[in-house]
Amino acid sequence: MKWKYKTGYWVRTAPCIGDDGTIYVVSLDDNLHAVNPDGTQKWKKNIGEGGTSPTIGQDGTIYCGYTKLRAVNPDDGSIKWSFDPGPDRTITGGTPCNSADGAIIFGTSYDVYHGELIAVNPDGTEKWRKYIGPCEFAPIIGDDGTIYVGSRNKEYTGTGLVLIGFLHVFGELDPDAPSAPEINGRRWAIPEKQYSYKFHSTSPLGRDIYYFVDWGDQDYTGWIGPFESGEMVTCIHTWREMGRYTIRVKSKDTSDLWGLWGYFNVNKPRDKSDNAFFLQFLERFPLLKQLFSINLI
């Protein structure tokens, strides 16, 4: 052992090293430590929370956090800015990484079913975010800019709820890829009742298309098809629990060109007590009652 530096509280994540040899490490008493190569302290700053391993941007800025992404000045540990990823979200995706254009990319989780991959510009503004499910692993970026990240998901099977995982790969969209699917169907859903949804996508080259449907409750169709470009496809689903769900449908053509996700929100049904006055009104007009009944569950 060359030397040992006391952080004050335990270190749960990996350190990183700057170009000048400074070692940066986060301790779980919410302090970010800058340590000289000889083991002496350069500075120590309370950043409000521990969390991810620190990473260093192209200009030397240090990034780390848990409920917020912090951009820290490497000279004195002062916070340049903080980025809030959204309500109930925590940065659980390990070490943030940096893209060639300077964007900081990291994963989040919110509740046990949901999470996103988020890119933040060097000035602290959001660049983009992609829903992938709970993201508890650090993303990496290939030489060509392709982003690779894993997720922890759950899926209902014939034997019950099981844990599954996906490797997600993001890159530039091919101009010949199919369009994002358009989705149509019921906006309200109750448990244990079947609902049908229609969707379609078009291929610029007229190729046949496959679809992947994520029902928002950790249930997936897998790739189905092929279908003709522009053909309307119908799928049926039953939700097991009351809730708000986002249906996502992705398309790819027979040459494996992937398009963007199409989204459709499904909400909990309205409480009939909220519609009591309106229902009393409709009782006086049978034709109107028949017309509006589809939205009153």
C-alpha positions in Angstrom: 0.0 0.0 0.0 1.3 3.4 -1.0 -1.1 5.5 1.1 -4.6 5.5 2.6 -7.0 8.5 2.6 -9.8 8.6 5.2 -13.1 9.7 3.6 -15.1 9.9 6.9 -17.8 7.5 5.7 -17.9 4.5 3.5 -17.2 4.6 -0.2 -19.8 2.6 -2.2 -18.9 3.7 -5.8 -15.8 3.7 -7.9 -13.4 6.7 -8.0 -12.2 8.4 -11.2 -9.0 10.2 -12.1 -8.5 13.6 -13.8 -5.8 14.4 -16.4 -3.7 16.0 -13.6 -3.8 12.8 -11.5 -6.4 14.1 -9.0 -8.6 11.3 -7.7 -12.3 12.0 -7.2 -14.4 9.9 -4.9 -17.9 10.2 -3.3 -18.5 9.0 0.3 -22.0 8.3 1.6 -21.9 11.3 4.0 -22.6 13.3 0.9 -19.1 14.5 0.4 -17.1 14.6 -2.9 -13.4 14.3 -2.2 -10.6 15.5 -4.4 -7.4 13.7 -3.5 -3.9 14.5 -4.7 -1.7 11.8 -6.2 0.3 11.6 -3.0 -2.8 10.9 -0.9 -3.2 14.4 0.6 -6.6 16.2 0.4 -7.0 18.8 -2.4 -10.5 19.7 -1.3 -13.7 18.2 0.2 -17.2 19.5 -0.5 -20.6 18.5 0.6 -22.7 18.1 -2.6 -26.0 17.4 -0.9 -26.1 13.7 -1.5 -23.9 10.7 -2.4 -24.9 8.4 -5.2 -23.2 7.5 -8.5 -19.6 7.2 -9.2 -18.1 10.5 -10.3 -17.2 11.0 -13.9 -15.2 13.8 -15.7 -16.5 15.8 -18.6 -14.4 17.0 -21.5 -13.8 20.4 -19.9 -12.9 18.7 -16.5 -16.3 19.2 -14.9 -17.1 16.4 -12.4 -20.6 14.9 -12.6 -22.3 12.8 -9.9 -25.5 12.7 -7.9 -28.5 10.7 -6.8 -31.8 12.6 -7.0 -30.1 15.3 -9.1 -27.2 15.3 -11.4 -24.5 17.7 -10.0 -21.9 19.5 -12.2 -19.0 20.3 -9.9 -16.1 22.7 -10.5 -12.8 20.7 -10.3 -10.9 23.7 -9.0 -12.7 24.1 -5.7 -15.7 21.7 -5.6 -18.3 24.4 -6.1 -21.5 23.3 -7.8 -22.0 24.8 -11.3 -25.5 23.5 -11.8 -27.9 20.7 -10.8 -30.3 18.9 -13.1 -33.5 17.4 -11.8 -34.5 14.3 -13.8 -38.1 14.5 -12.5 -40.4 13.4 -9.7 -39.4 10.3 -7.7 -36.5 9.6 -10.1 -33.1 8.6 -8.8 -29.9 8.3 -10.7 -29.3 4.6 -10.3 -27.5 3.8 -13.5 -24.0 3.7 -12.2 -21.4 6.1 -13.6 -22.7 8.7 -16.0 -20.8 8.7 -19.3 -19.9 11.4 -21.8 -20.7 11.5 -25.5 -18.5 13.0 -28.2 -20.7 16.2 -28.2 -20.2 16.7 -24.5 -23.6 15.4 -23.4 -23.7 13.5 -20.0 -25.8 10.3 -20.2 -27.1 8.4 -17.2 -29.9 6.0 -16.2 -32.7 6.5 -13.7 -35.4 4.5 -11.9 -38.8 5.5 -10.5 -40.8 2.9 -8.7 -40.1 -0.8 -9.4 -41.3 -0.8 -13.0 -40.0 2.4 -14.7 -36.8 4.1 -15.6 -35.2 6.2 -18.4 -31.9 6.9 -20.1 -31.4 10.7 -20.0 -28.9 12.9 -21.9 -28.0 16.3 -20.4 -26.2 19.1 -22.3 -23.0 20.5 -20.7 -24.9 23.6 -19.7 -27.4 21.6 -17.6 -30.3 21.5 -20.0 -32.0 18.3 -21.1 -31.1 17.0 -24.5 -33.3 13.9 -24.7 -34.7 11.0 -22.7 -35.7 7.5 -23.6 -37.9 5.1 -21.6 -36.3 1.7 -21.1 -37.5 0.5 -17.7 -35.4 0.6 -14.5 -31.8 1.4 -15.4 -29.4 0.3 -12.7 -26.3 -0.1 -14.9 -23.8 2.4 -16.3 -24.2 3.1 -20.1 -21.2 2.9 -22.4 -20.6 4.6 -25.8 -18.9 3.0 -28.7 -16.4 4.7 -31.0 -19.2 5.4 -33.5 -21.4 7.0 -30.9 -23.7 4.1 -30.4 -25.0 3.9 -26.8 -25.3 0.6 -24.9 -27.2 0.2 -21.7 -28.9 -2.6 -19.8 -32.2 -2.6 -17.8 -33.9 -4.6 -15.1 -37.5 -5.4 -16.0 -40.4 -7.6 -14.9 -42.7 -9.7 -17.1 -45.8 -11.7 -16.5 -45.6 -15.3 -17.6 -47.7 -18.4 -17.1 -45.9 -19.0 -13.8 -46.3 -15.4 -12.5 -44.1 -12.4 -12.4 -40.4 -13.0 -13.3 -37.4 -10.7 -13.6 -36.0 -10.2 -17.1 -33.4 -7.9 -18.7 -32.7 -6.2 -21.9 -29.7 -4.7 -23.6 -30.8 -1.5 -25.3 -28.7 0.0 -28.2 -29.2 3.6 -29.3 -27.8 5.3 -32.4 -28.7 7.5 -35.4 -32.0 6.9 -37.0 -31.8 5.5 -40.6 -33.9 7.7 -42.9 -35.3 4.5 -44.5 -36.5 3.2 -41.2 -40.3 2.7 -40.7 -42.3 5.5 -39.2 -43.2 5.6 -35.5 -46.4 3.6 -35.2 -49.7 5.4 -34.8 -51.9 3.8 -32.1 -55.6 4.0 -31.6 -57.9 2.5 -29.0 -59.6 3.0 -25.6 -58.2 5.7 -23.4 -59.6 4.2 -20.2 -59.2 0.6 -18.9 -60.3 -1.5 -16.0 -58.6 -4.6 -14.8 -59.4 -8.1 -16.1 -61.2 -6.8 -19.2 -60.0 -7.2 -22.8 -59.2 -4.2 -24.9 -58.2 -4.1 -28.5 -55.7 -1.5 -30.0 -54.9 -0.8 -33.6 -51.6 0.5 -34.9 -49.8 0.8 -38.2 -46.5 2.1 -39.5 -45.2 2.7 -43.0 -41.8 1.9 -44.6 -40.3 4.5 -47.0 -39.1 1.6 -49.1 -42.4 -0.3 -49.0 -41.0 -3.2 -47.0 -43.0 -5.5 -44.8 -43.0 -4.5 -41.1 -42.7 -6.3 -37.7 -44.0 -4.8 -34.5 -43.0 -5.0 -30.8 -45.7 -4.0 -28.3 -44.9 -3.0 -24.7 -48.2 -2.7 -22.8 -46.7 -0.7 -19.9 -47.3 -3.3 -17.3 -44.1 -5.4 -18.0 -46.0 -7.5 -20.5 -44.6 -7.6 -24.1 -45.7 -9.3 -27.3 -42.2 -9.9 -28.7 -41.8 -9.2 -32.5 -45.0 -10.0 -34.4 -45.4 -10.0 -38.2 -44.5 -9.4 -40.9 -47.3 -7.1 -42.1 -47.5 -5.0 -45.2 -46.4 -1.4 -45.0 -49.4 0.7 -43.8 -51.5 -2.4 -42.9 -53.6 -1.9 -39.8 -52.7 -4.4 -37.0 -54.9 -5.2 -34.0 -53.7 -6.6 -30.7 -55.7 -7.4 -27.6 -54.6 -6.9 -24.0 -55.9 -7.3 -20.5 -54.4 -5.3 -17.6 -54.4 -7.1 -14.2 -54.3 -4.0 -12.0 -55.9 -0.6 -11.9 -53.4 2.1 -13.0 -52.1 4.4 -15.6 -50.2 2.8 -18.4 -48.2 3.9 -21.5 -48.5 1.6 -24.5 -45.3 1.7 -26.6 -45.1 0.1 -30.1 -41.9 -0.1 -32.1 -41.5 -1.2 -35.7 -38.8 -2.6 -37.8 -38.7 -3.7 -41.5 -37.6 -7.0 -43.0 -34.0 -5.6 -43.4 -33.9 -5.0 -39.6 -34.1 -1.2 -39.8 -35.7 0.0 -36.6 -38.0 3.0 -36.3 -39.0 5.2 -33.3 -41.4 4.2 -30.6 -45.1 5.2 -30.9 -46.8 6.1 -27.5 -50.4 5.9 -26.3 -51.5 6.7 -22.7 -54.2 4.6 -21.0 -55.6 6.0 -17.8 -57.6 4.7 -14.9 -61.4 5.0 -15.4 -63.2 8.0 -14.1 -64.9 7.6 -10.7 -68.5 7.3 -11.5 -69.3 9.4 -8.5 -67.5 12.3 -10.2 -70.0 11.9 -13.1 -73.1 11.6 -10.9 -74.6 14.9 -12.0 -73.8 14.4 -15.6 -75.3 10.9 -15.5 -78.5 12.3 -14.0 -78.6 14.8 -16.8 -78.1 12.0 -19.4 -81.0 10.0 -18.0 -83.3 12.7 -19.5 -81.8 12.2 -22.9 -81.4 8.5 -23.9 -79.7 9.1 -27.2 -77.1 11.3 -25.6 -76.6 8.7 -22.8 -75.9 6.1 -25.5 -73.4 8.4 -27.2 -71.4 9.2 -24.1 -71.6 5.8 -22.4 -68.4 4.7 -24.1 -66.4 7.2 -22.1 -68.2 6.8 -18.7 -67.2 3.1 -18.3 
